[in-house]
Amino acid sequence: MAALKTLLPFLQGLRWRYACGAFLLVITNACALLIPWLLKLVIDGLQHPEQASLSAGRVALLIGLVAAGYAVVRIFSRTMILNAARLLEFQIREALFARLMTLDLGYFSRERSGDILSRFANDLTNVRMLTGFGVMSLLNTAVIYLAGLWLMIRINPWLTVAAVAPLPLMVLAVRMMSSRIFSVSRQAQDELARLSSLAEESVGAIRLIKSYCRETYVAGQFDAVAGQCLARNLELARLRGLVMPIMALATGAGTLAVLYLGGRLVIGSQISLGQFVAFSGYLALLAWPTAVLGWILTLAQRGAASMERLNELLQSSPAVVERADAQPVVDLGQGLEARQLSFRYGDRPVLQDISFYIRPGERVGITGPVGCGKSTLLRLIPRLLPLSDGMLFINGQDVNGLELASLRRLMGYLPQETTLFSRSIAENVAYGGDGILELAVQRAGLDSDLQEFSAGLTTVVGERGVTLSGGQRQRVALARALVREPELLLLDDPLASVDAGREDEILGALAESWQGKTVLLVSQRLSAFRDCQRILVLDEGRIVEQGTPEELLQLGGRYAELARMQGGLVRVKSEE
């Protein structure tokens, strides 16, 4: 199957483990096949003692030794193959996570978190089962069939034909069902991914759900999705339930044919009783591999469906890539410049013909109505989103030609959506880079809040910062952006969750850290621009006004209108 071809690179490094496991499986089946032959010697020896080469006691001892060897080698063969499958699962999981780390924001805006997590858990489990128990069972079936049929033909070819005659019909029936099993397996995995996404979203939004008394509604949603998941899995179970009886029917029909025809051959002295017992033993050894073929088929189809889902992630390509000839950048140098910068999400234009130049050390505010492209503009500067050549320059160099790591090391970025890890405040702040934690915390206006926590900086903030208020979470994120002492600060609405009294405190502390730094500050609150030297006003993806706060107020345009709407709370401070 095409989906399973992706497994080949991962299997290359494990080929010797699988080869060793296959060799041990051959020895295991050789021991299993030897026992019926030894039973034949015992029975024939009891019937014709004068022709017996070994006594019954010695043969019994030999059977015991072979059975013990079979048990020991079987353990090692299973361990070798199943361990290889675990290592394969580990390698694919590492590759999946590494691929996730290369993908850009566009991918994560399209895909659901629960769906991604489902691929790491359920889909990988299906692939491990296929490459572990599935491969082991397939190898075991191949070996036992080849050797068993050869030994059965040696006893009586026509009796062998009668024993295996139902198998072609079985294979045809199963083949007709295989495509349906694959389709239903894929649907079942997709439904499980939907269920995982809904559970993950519900847990993350539990406070909102309880605030609006939506527990019953969300439970109903979960029941509906869980019901669809159950329906797909029941359909898959029914298909599997059909496969196993077909296999058992084929085995049972072959056994009946052997009992009838074999008995007649023994009565007619065409084969000995010992040969009949050995033949029956070989047929019994074929019974389980024949029955397990249906299970192997189901594993293969589920594994292929899961691998197809994993391939969608493994083969995803990031839109933002670093060029082979990318150059490092050490500072802003000549500053930051946009030249007719345009950007669109799919068919929807967001920014159109944006042009500006920001000098090193300049502090620039960006404002405008919701949806005008302010946040998108900030995301484009560190290349979190793909951008065409010739639109954005740092130190006179196109950002597309710069090393991503060196470009982003210049910046401290505070996104609009605050993200905290379930760790201590200190660890969340230190995530931004090396620096003086206490100074970053002070400049973010968080030091006074620490007095409320008995553990101070070592306070664990809980899942997504649940133990903190909205303003506290935002200030922790702000401290994280400041701790590295970046040359360029990109702050997307850093005071949105802060009250007016705390805003003055934070802006005052920030003014100290802004000395010598280039700052781009996005905000709807014009009072946040009191230390900005220039303002860009965006509307419908275009810069409609720009200038100092005083110039924009005198202009009487959009900025002045926003100032009037906010009740004259705009305080400007001109700096030459």
N, C-alpha and C positions, 0 to 999 in steps of 0.2 A: 504494500500500500504506500501511496505517495507520502502520507503523513508520517509513516514509520521510517522513511529514508533519513529523516533528520536525526534519528537515533544513531546512525552509523558513526559519525564523528565521536560521539560519547563512548561507543562500544569499542573503538580502536584501542584505547588504553587499558581496557579490561578483557581483551581477547584471550590472554593467557589464562586468566581466571576461569573464563567460560570453557576454554579448551581443556583445562585440568578437570573441571567439573564434569565435562562430557566424557572424558576418559574414565573417571571414576564411575560414572553412570554405566558405561559399557561393562566394567568389572562387576558392578552391582547386578546388572541384568544377566551377565554370564553365570553368576552364582545362582540367581533365581531359575535360570533355564537348566542348570545342571541338576537341580533337585529332582524334577520329573524323570530325567534320564536315569538317575540313580535308583529311583523307585521302580523303573522298568527292570533294572538289573536284579533288584530284590525279588520282584514278583516272578520274573522268568526263572530266576535261580531256585525259587521255592517249587516251581512247577517241574523244573528239570535240574535237579541238584547236580547231576553228572556234568552239566554244561556250565555250571556257575564258576566264574573266575575268582569271585570274592564271596566270602561268607556273608550271611545276612547281618551278623553282628558288626562286621567291619564296614559294610555299606551304611548301616545305621549310624555308626560313629562318624563316617565320612559326611553323611547328610548333616549331622550336628555341627561339624566343623565348617562346612560350607554355609550353613545358616548363620553361624556366628560371624563368619567373614562378611556375609551379605549385610548383616546388621551394622557392623562397624564401617564398612566402605560406604554404605548408604548414608550414614550420618555425615561423613566427610563430603560426599558428593552434593548433598543438599546444602550443607553449610557453605561450600565454595560458590555455588551458583546464587544462592539467596544473598550472600554477602556481597557478591558482585552487583546484584540488583540494588542493594542499599547504597553502594558507592556510586552507581549510576544515578540514582535519585539525588544524591548529594551534589554530584557534578551538574545535573540539570538545574537544581535549585540555585546553585551558585551562578550559573549562566543566566538564569532568569532574573536574578537580583541585579547582576552586573548590567544586563540589558536595560532594566528599569532605571538604573542610575544614569544611563546615557540619553534617555528619552526626554523630550522637552515638555513644557507645560501644556502644549496642545494635546498630547496623548492623554494626559491625566484629566483634562477637561472633558474628553470624550468618553473615557472608560470609568466604570464605577469601581470604587475601592473594594467592595465585596466581591465583585467579579474577579479582580486581580488576585485577591486573597484565596478565592476558591481554586484558582489555577495552581497556586502554591501548595494547596492542601489536597483537595479531592482529585484533581487531574493528575498530579504527581503520584498519588497513591495508586491510581489505575495503571499508570505507566510502570511503576515498580512491580505491581502484581504481574503484569504482562512479561516483563523482563526477568522476573524471578520465578514464581510458580509456573507461569505460562511457558517460558523457555525450558525449564526443567521437565515439565510434563510433555512438551513436544519432543524433546530429545529422548526422553524415556520411551515414549510411544513409538518413535521411529526405530530405536534400537530393538525394542521387544518385538515389533512387527517383523523387521527384517530377519532377525535371528530365529524367532519363533516360527514364522512361516517356512523358513528353510528346513528347520528340524521336522516340522509337520509334513512337508513334502517328502522328506527322506523316509518317513514312516509309511505314508500312503498319499500320493498326489491327488487322487480323485476324492478322497475323504477331505482333503484340504480345500479343494474347490467347493465342495458342499458346505464347508464351514464358513467360507468367506463370501459365498454367493450373495447374501443379503447386503453386503457392505456397499457396493456401488449405488444401490437405491438409497441407502442411508446418506451417502456423500451428496447425491443429487438433491435430496430433500433439504439437507442442511445448507447447501450452497444457495438454494432459492431463498432461504431465510436470512442469509448473512447480511445482505444490503439493508434489510429492514432493521436488523439488530443494530447495525452501525448508526442508522438514522435516529432510532429511538434512544440509543446511548448518548448521542450528541445532544438531543433534546433534553434528556435527563440531566446532563451536566450543565446545560444552559439554565434550566430551571433551578438547579441547586445553586448556581451562581447568583441568580435573582434573589433567592431566599437568603443567601449570605449577605448580599448587598442591603436588603431590607432590614435584616437584623443589625448590621453594622450602623446603618443610618438611624435606626430607632434608638439604639443605645447612645449614640452621639447626640441625639436631639431629645433625650429623655426629659430634660427640664422644660423644654418647649411643649412637649407632649402633655406633661402634667399641668403646665400652666393653662393650657387651653382645653383641658379635660378631654383629650383625644385618645385616651387609652383604648376605649372600645373600638373606635375607628381603626386605629393602628393594628389592634388585635385581629379585626376583621380582614384587613389587608394581608396580614401574615397568614391567616387561615386560608385565604384564597390562593396565595402563592404557594403555600405548603401543600394545599390540595392539588394544585397543578403538578408540583414536584412529585407528589405521591402517585398521581395518575400515570406520569411518564415512567416512574420506577416500577409500578405494578405491571404496566404494559411490557416493560423489559423483562420482568420476572416471568410473565406468561410466555414470552417467546423462549426464554431459557427453559421454562417448564416443558415446552414442546420438544426442545432439542434433546434433553436427557432421555425421555421415553423412546424417542426414535432410535437413539443409540442402544438403549437397553433392549428394544424390540429386535434390532439387528443381531445383537449378541445372543439373545434368547433363541431366535430362529436358527442361528448357526449351531447352538448347543443341542437343540432338538434334532437337527439333521445329523449331527455327529453321534448322538446316542442311538438313533435308529439305525443308520447305515453302519456305524462302527460296531454295534452289537451284532449285526448280521455278518460282518466280516470276521469277527471273532468266532462266531458259531461255525462259519464256513472255513475256519483255520487259515484265512488269508492273511490275518495279522494275529500276533500273540496277545494274550491278555495284558502282558506288561507293556506292549506297544500301545494298546488301547488306553491304558491308564496314563502313559506318558503323553499321548496325544491329547487326552482330556485335560491333563495338567497344563499343557501349553495353551490350549484353548481358554482355560481359566485365567492364565496369565494375560491373555489378550483381552479378556472381558473388561478389566478396569481401564486400560488405555483406550479401548473403543468407547466406553461410556464417557471418559474424561475428554474425548475429542470435542464434545459439545461445549463443555466448560472452557476448553482452550479457545474455541471459536468465539465464545462470548467475551473472554478476556481480550482476545485479539481485537474484536470490534470496539470494545470499550476503551482499550488502550489506544487504538487508532483515533477514535473520536477525541479522547483527551489530548493525545499528542497533536492533533490538528488545532485544538484550542491553545496549547502551549506554543505551537509554531507561530500563531498569530502574534504572540508577544515576542518570541525569539527573533522573528523576522521583521519586526517593526523597526523602522529606520527613523532616527531623530531628524527633525527639520533643521535643527541648529547643530552644525558640525564644525569642527576645527579643521582648517585647511592644513595640508601637509607642509606648506611653506609659511605657516603662521609665525608672526614675529612677537616677541615679548614686549610688554609695555611696563615701564617702571613708574611713570608719573603722568599727570595730566598735561604737563608741558604747556602747549599753546592753548589748552582749554578744550571745551566740548562744543561741537558744532553740528547742527542738523541742516541738511540741504534738501528742501522739497521732500521731506520725509512723508511717506504714505504707508498705511498698513490697513489690512482688512482681515476679518475673521470669515473665511469662506467667501461668500458673495456680499457680505455686509462691510462696507467701508467704515473704518473707525477714525483714522487720521488721514488728512489730505493736505499735501503740500505744506508741511510744517517746516519752517526755517527759523533758526535762532543761533546765536553765538553766546556762550557763557565763558567768561574769563576765569582763570584759576583764582580761587578765593572769593568768588562772587556768590552771593546768596540770592536765590531766585525762587519766588513763590509761583505756584501754578494753581489756578482756580477755574471754575466754570461749572455749568449745570451737570447733573448726574448723567453719565453715559456719553460725555463729550470726548473721552479718550485720555483722561489724565493718568489713570493707573497704567493703561497700555503704554503710554509714552515712557513711564518710569521702567516698565519691564523690558522695553526694547534696548535701553542703555547697557545693561549687563548681558544682553543677548539671551534673555530667557525666552524670547520669541524670535522666529526667523525674520530676517530683514534683508531687503535687496541691497546690492552693492551701491556705493556712492551716495548714501543717504545720511549716515551718521559717522562722525569723525572724532577721535580723541588724539590730541597732540598732532593733528594734521594727518593721522592715519585712519583709514577705513576700519571700523571695528570688526568687520568680517575677516580682515587679514591679521587680527591679533589673537594671541594665545588666550583661550577662554579663562584659564586659571589666573594668569597675570592680570587680565582685564578685570576679573571679579574681585581680585585681591585689593584693587584700588578702592573698592566701594564698600560702604555699609548700607545695606538695603533693609528697610522696614516695610514689608508689604501691608496692604490694607487688612488682609485676613491674618489675625494673630495666631501663630502656631507655637504651642509650648509642649515640651515632652514631660512625661510623668516622672520627673526627677526633681532635684533641689533647684532653688532659685539660682544658686551659684553655678550649677552645671548648665542651666539654660542660658545664663548670661555668657559663660565661658565658651559656649558653642560658637559664638561669633568670632572668636580668635583669641590670641594671646594679648593680654593687657591687664591693666589694674582694675579688678572687679569693683572695688569700693568706689573708685572715681567714676566709673561708668554708671553705677547704681545711683550715685549722688547727682550726676548730670541728668539722669532720666527722671529725677524727682521721686525715686523709690525708697530713699533712705529713711524717710519718716514712716513709711508703711512697715518697714522691717521691725520697728519697735513693737508693732502689734503681734508679731510672731515670736514665740518663745525660742524657736530654733534659729531665728535670723536668716542668714543667707543659706543655711542648710535645710530650710523648710522645704518639704516635698510638696509640689504644687498640685499633684494628682493628675488624673487623665485629662489631657488638653487644658490643664490649668484650672480645673473645676473648683479648687478651693480658693481661688482668687477672684476678686471682682473684675469687671470688664476693664476698668481703668488700670488696675494693678497688672493685669495680663499685658496690656498695651505698654506699660512702662517697663516691664521685664523685657519685652521684645525690643523696645527702644534702647535699653541698656545693652542688649546683645548687639545692636547695630553700631553702638558707640565704642564698645570695649576694644576693638582693634585699632582705634584711632585712624579711621580710613581717610584718604585724601578727598574722596567724593562721597557725600551723604545723600542717599535717595530715601526720602521720608514720605510715605504715602498716608496722609491723614493721621499723623501721630498723636493728635490731641482729640480725636473723635470721641473717646470715652472718658474724657477728663473734664471735670467741672471748671468753671471760670476761675475760682480761687486757686486751684492747683495749676491751672494753665499759666498763670503769671509766674508761679514758682518754677515750673519746668522750663519755661522760655528764658527765665533769668539764668538758670543753671546751664541751659544749652548754649546761651550766648558765649559762655567761657570756652566751651568745647568747639565752637564754630570758628574761632580765630584761626585764620590760615587755611580753612577748609572750604571746599566748594560744596554748596548745599542746594538741592532741589527739593522744595517742600510743597507737597500737594495738600490742599485743605479747602473745605467749604467755609470754614470760619476765618474771616479776613483778619481777625485779631491775631491769628497765628503768624501773620506776615510782618509783625512790628519790627523785626530785625532784618527783613529782606530788603535788598537794594533795588530789586526789579520784580515786576509781576507780569506773568503771561496769563492772559485770559483766553480760554478755549471755549468754542461753541461749535457743535456739529463737526468736530474733528479738525477745526481750523483755528489758528491764532487770530482773534478778532481785535485784541488790544494788547499792547505791551508798553511798559514804562515804569517809572517810579510810582510808589503809591500816591504821592502828591499830584503827579502829572495825570494819573488816571482819575483821581477824584475831581480835578479841574476839568477834565475832558467831558465828564457828565455822561459817560456811556454805560456799558455793562457793569464795570467795576463799581462805579458810583451808585448804580441802581442796587447792586448787592449790598453795598455799604448802608444805603438807606433802609433796605429790608431788614438788616441786622441791627437796626436801632442806633446807628452811630457808634458802634463799639470798636470801630477801626482806629487803632492808634499807630501812627507811622513814625518812623525815626529815620531820617535821611542821613546817609553816611557817604561821604565823598571818597 
